[in-house]
Amino acid sequence: MFIDVVDLRDFYSQGLGVVARRFIGRGIRARWSDLGSLRVAGIGYATPYLGLFREEAERCLALMPAAQGVVKWPSTRPGLTALVDERGLPLADAALDRVLLVHALEMTDDPVTMLREVWRVLAPHGRLLAVVPNRRGLWARIDSTPFGHGRPYSRAQITKILRETLFTPNGWGEALYMPPVPRGWFLRSAVAWERAGATISAPFAGVHIVEATKQIYRAIPARREKRQLVPSLEPVLAPAPGGAARV
């Protein structure tokens, strides 16, 4: 179930949300360093991160699910947001080059249908980048942040659902190694937590950042025809000595 958009906006305006935005933004930027002349859309509540690409992308849209609600973005320019049904996006086929999912995959009641819609609106070989709460992380266990709501995923679960919806995962990252504690010392030491967790590749990061490419063709296993090695024998009437027929 989606979190109300007002609660999401309030989280990112506070100290812990600012820190989360900084570290997740670094992970996103590490995957997508230059989106010049590309068509980009964020689904869920991706506006804290879409600003990274707004000035360089050809087009940048924020698509917010109806169950979540919508806020104007950017606040001081013409709006680039739309209220949508994530299971039926109001876009033509192959309309986008990149899709960013934040507070989306874990929130929707039907992730398979949503990902199939993302597949439909992506251009051939388009790319998806999803920020998903880590099932093993501390952030998924505490509901005082948006990352503690919805369904968290393990890496194996993300891989399975992406392949099921015709995406190929080709890049992984993590963020939010610090505990989700909005107190001064934890916030001041956030950089040290992040650096230490990334250095040792700790498995308890708060979120996965996974990039996947749209598959154009899907392999279909060939059916192996059964070959009859021994021909079947049919009974044949043959004349017996003395004129009687025998089998």
Secondary structure, 3 states (H helix, E strand, C coil): CCCCHHHHHHHHHCHHHHHHHHHHHHHHHHHCCCCCCCEEEEEECCHHHHCCCCCCCCEEEEEEECCCCCCCCCCCCCCCEEEEECCECCCCCCCEEEEEEECCCCCCCCHHHHHHHHHHHEEEEEEEEEEEEECCCCHHHCCCCHHHCCCCECHHHHHHHHHHCCEEEEEEEEECCCCCCCCHHHHHCHHHHHHHHHHCCCCCCCEEEEEEEECCCCCCCCCCCCCCCCCCCCCCCEECCCCCEEC
